[in-house]
């Protein structure tokens, strides 16, 4: 079996990070979200060399970003996915992206009192590969900035890796997705669901009877990517304790 994801840090290290200025934000604001980010399951996250700006995100969004996991790898109370926040967090100076993620882990331990343990579970997962005829992705220009814009009927992606895309598509599929395309670059592509919607449907909706089937068909037809369901051993973050965040 393939291990879908590995997370190197253990909760004890997350707690230790709170007392280490090198892995804690200098200032951070956590407030209830003021506005919805349309068409985005996970709101909007922007990073700079000195911080993170998150709009309309959930606690689950923050955990996914900080620990590199997907929705189905988090087991906790329902409000993790339903209550939305705006978070602005700044470091004392420029730091690498991976250090920003360590800082988010410390913020989760401090403001949300997050504690968890890891447990492997055997679950049905999707394996992402290139279809028989080859992929239809366009390689990005060197140095291009990664971006993604959702609409009612699809997604426009710029400079996205297949690992990032697998994490993104796992949300609407509500199933773990592992990238086994072998594609190591960054790619530009447009994913349009319109030709695959039920007759007369004006837009993509999560309540369609065969939402996963629509997504899988669109991936193969539009991008030349194949999804295959398999049973895999997946590492799940089992939330032992979390509380609604302190605001400041």
C-alpha positions as CSV (number, residue, x, y, z in Angstrom):
1,X,0.0,0.0,0.0
2,X,1.1,3.6,-0.6
3,X,1.3,6.0,2.2
4,X,-0.6,9.0,0.9
5,X,0.9,11.6,3.1
6,X,3.5,11.9,5.8
7,X,3.8,14.7,8.4
8,X,7.2,14.8,10.1
9,X,6.3,16.9,13.2
10,X,4.7,15.5,16.3
11,X,2.3,17.5,18.5
12,X,4.9,17.9,21.2
13,X,7.0,19.9,18.7
14,X,4.0,22.1,17.8
15,X,3.6,23.0,21.5
16,X,7.3,23.7,21.8
17,X,7.1,26.1,18.9
18,X,5.0,28.5,20.9
19,X,8.0,29.4,23.1
20,X,10.4,29.7,20.2
21,X,10.3,33.2,18.5
22,X,11.8,31.7,15.3
23,X,8.6,29.5,14.9
24,X,6.0,31.9,16.2
25,X,4.3,34.9,14.5
26,X,5.3,38.3,16.0
27,X,1.6,39.4,15.8
28,X,-1.5,37.6,14.7
29,X,-5.2,38.6,14.5
30,X,-8.0,35.9,14.4
31,X,-11.5,37.3,13.9
32,X,-14.9,36.0,12.6
33,X,-15.0,36.3,8.8
34,X,-16.4,39.6,7.5
35,X,-17.1,38.4,3.9
36,X,-17.5,35.2,1.9
37,X,-15.0,34.3,-0.8
38,X,-17.3,33.1,-3.5
39,X,-16.8,29.6,-5.1
40,X,-14.0,28.8,-2.7
41,X,-14.3,25.8,-0.3
42,X,-11.3,27.0,1.7
43,X,-11.6,30.8,1.4
44,X,-8.5,32.6,0.3
45,X,-4.9,32.3,1.6
46,X,-2.1,34.6,0.5
47,X,1.5,34.4,1.7
48,X,4.3,36.9,1.6
49,X,7.9,36.4,2.8
50,X,6.8,38.0,6.2
51,X,3.4,36.6,6.8
52,X,0.0,35.0,6.0
53,X,-3.3,36.6,5.1
54,X,-6.3,34.3,5.3
55,X,-9.9,35.3,4.4
56,X,-13.0,33.3,5.0
57,X,-11.1,30.2,6.2
58,X,-12.1,27.5,8.6
59,X,-10.0,25.9,11.4
60,X,-9.8,22.8,9.0
61,X,-8.4,25.1,6.3
62,X,-5.6,26.2,8.7
63,X,-4.8,22.7,9.8
64,X,-4.6,21.5,6.1
65,X,-2.3,24.4,5.2
66,X,-0.1,24.0,8.2
67,X,0.3,20.2,8.2
68,X,-0.1,19.4,4.5
69,X,-3.2,17.2,4.8
70,X,-6.6,17.0,3.2
71,X,-10.1,17.4,4.5
72,X,-10.6,13.6,4.9
73,X,-7.4,13.4,7.0
74,X,-8.9,15.5,9.8
75,X,-11.3,13.9,12.3
76,X,-12.8,16.5,14.7
77,X,-15.9,18.4,15.6
78,X,-18.2,19.7,12.8
79,X,-17.5,23.4,13.5
80,X,-14.0,22.9,12.2
81,X,-15.6,23.0,8.7
82,X,-18.4,25.4,9.3
83,X,-17.1,28.4,11.2
84,X,-15.2,30.9,9.2
85,X,-12.4,33.3,10.2
86,X,-10.1,36.1,8.8
87,X,-6.5,35.7,10.0
88,X,-3.7,38.1,9.6
89,X,-0.3,36.9,10.9
90,X,3.1,38.5,10.6
91,X,6.6,37.4,11.3
92,X,9.4,39.7,12.5
93,X,11.1,39.4,9.1
94,X,11.3,37.3,5.9
95,X,11.1,33.6,6.5
96,X,10.7,30.6,4.1
97,X,7.3,29.2,3.3
98,X,7.9,26.0,5.4
99,X,8.7,28.2,8.4
100,X,5.4,30.1,7.9
101,X,3.7,26.7,8.2
102,X,5.5,26.0,11.4
103,X,4.3,29.4,12.7
104,X,0.7,28.5,11.8
105,X,1.1,25.2,13.7
106,X,2.1,27.3,16.7
107,X,-0.8,29.7,16.2
108,X,-3.2,26.7,16.1
109,X,-1.8,25.4,19.4
110,X,-1.9,28.8,21.0
111,X,-5.2,30.3,19.8
112,X,-7.2,27.2,19.1
113,X,-5.6,25.0,21.8
114,X,-5.2,22.3,19.1
115,X,-4.0,18.9,20.3
116,X,-4.2,15.7,18.2
117,X,-2.7,12.3,17.6
118,X,-2.1,10.4,14.3
119,X,-3.8,7.2,13.3
120,X,-3.6,5.2,10.1
121,X,-6.9,4.2,8.6
122,X,-7.7,2.0,5.5
123,X,-10.0,4.1,3.3
124,X,-11.2,4.4,-0.3
125,X,-9.0,6.9,-2.0
126,X,-8.5,8.3,-5.5
127,X,-5.2,7.8,-7.3
128,X,-4.5,10.6,-9.8
129,X,-2.5,9.6,-12.9
130,X,-2.1,10.7,-16.5
131,X,-4.8,9.2,-18.8
132,X,-3.8,6.7,-21.6
133,X,-3.7,9.5,-24.2
134,X,-1.5,11.7,-22.1
135,X,-2.2,14.9,-20.2
136,X,-3.5,18.1,-21.7
137,X,-1.7,20.5,-19.3
138,X,0.5,23.4,-20.4
139,X,3.8,23.8,-18.5
140,X,4.0,27.2,-16.8
141,X,6.6,29.9,-17.7
142,X,9.7,29.8,-15.4
143,X,9.1,31.9,-12.3
144,X,5.4,32.2,-12.8
145,X,3.3,32.9,-9.6
146,X,0.9,30.2,-8.5
147,X,-2.7,31.2,-8.5
148,X,-6.1,29.6,-8.9
149,X,-9.5,31.2,-9.5
150,X,-12.8,29.3,-9.1
151,X,-16.1,30.1,-10.8
152,X,-19.5,28.6,-10.8
153,X,-18.5,26.1,-13.5
154,X,-14.8,25.5,-13.1
155,X,-11.3,26.5,-12.2
156,X,-8.5,28.5,-13.9
157,X,-5.1,27.5,-12.5
158,X,-1.7,29.1,-13.1
159,X,1.7,27.5,-12.1
160,X,0.1,24.8,-10.0
161,X,1.8,21.5,-9.2
162,X,0.0,18.2,-9.4
163,X,0.4,17.7,-5.7
164,X,-1.3,21.1,-5.0
165,X,-4.0,20.1,-7.5
166,X,-4.6,16.8,-5.8
167,X,-5.0,18.6,-2.4
168,X,-7.4,21.0,-4.0
169,X,-9.6,18.5,-5.8
170,X,-9.8,16.3,-2.6
171,X,-12.1,18.9,-1.1
172,X,-15.1,18.6,-3.4
173,X,-14.5,14.9,-3.9
174,X,-14.5,14.5,-0.1
175,X,-12.0,11.6,-0.5
176,X,-8.2,11.5,-0.2
177,X,-6.4,12.1,-3.5
178,X,-2.8,11.1,-4.1
179,X,-0.8,12.4,-7.0
180,X,0.8,9.6,-8.9
181,X,1.0,11.4,-12.3
182,X,4.8,11.6,-12.2
183,X,4.5,15.2,-13.4
184,X,7.0,17.3,-11.4
185,X,6.6,20.7,-13.0
186,X,4.1,23.5,-12.6
187,X,1.2,23.8,-15.0
188,X,-1.4,26.2,-16.4
189,X,-4.9,24.7,-17.1
190,X,-8.6,25.4,-17.3
191,X,-11.1,22.9,-15.9
192,X,-14.6,23.5,-17.2
193,X,-17.4,21.3,-15.8
194,X,-20.1,22.7,-18.2
195,X,-20.0,19.8,-20.8
196,X,-20.4,17.3,-18.0
197,X,-23.3,18.7,-16.0
198,X,-26.8,17.1,-16.0
199,X,-28.9,18.4,-18.9
200,X,-30.3,21.8,-18.1
201,X,-28.1,22.4,-15.1
202,X,-26.7,26.0,-15.3
203,X,-23.8,25.5,-12.8
204,X,-21.9,22.9,-10.8
205,X,-23.4,22.1,-7.4
206,X,-22.2,19.9,-4.6
207,X,-25.7,18.3,-4.2
208,X,-25.7,16.6,-7.6
209,X,-26.4,12.9,-7.3
210,X,-23.1,12.1,-9.1
211,X,-20.8,15.0,-8.2
212,X,-17.8,12.8,-8.1
213,X,-18.6,11.3,-11.4
214,X,-18.9,14.8,-13.0
215,X,-15.5,15.8,-11.6
216,X,-13.8,12.6,-12.6
217,X,-15.2,12.8,-16.2
218,X,-14.2,16.5,-16.4
219,X,-10.6,15.7,-15.3
220,X,-10.2,13.1,-18.0
221,X,-12.0,15.0,-20.7
222,X,-10.5,18.5,-20.1
223,X,-7.1,17.7,-18.6
224,X,-6.2,14.2,-19.6
225,X,-6.0,13.1,-16.0
226,X,-7.4,9.8,-14.7
227,X,-8.9,9.1,-11.3
228,X,-8.9,5.5,-10.0
229,X,-10.5,4.4,-6.7
230,X,-8.4,2.2,-4.5
231,X,-8.1,1.2,-0.8
232,X,-5.2,2.9,0.8
233,X,-3.6,3.4,4.2
234,X,-4.1,7.1,5.1
235,X,-2.7,9.0,8.1
236,X,-5.5,10.8,9.8
237,X,-5.1,13.6,12.4
238,X,-7.5,12.6,15.2
239,X,-8.4,15.8,17.1
240,X,-8.1,15.2,20.8
241,X,-8.9,18.8,21.8
242,X,-9.7,22.1,20.0
243,X,-11.6,25.2,21.0
244,X,-12.9,28.2,19.2
245,X,-10.1,30.7,18.9
246,X,-9.3,33.6,21.3
247,X,-9.5,36.8,19.4
248,X,-6.8,39.5,19.5
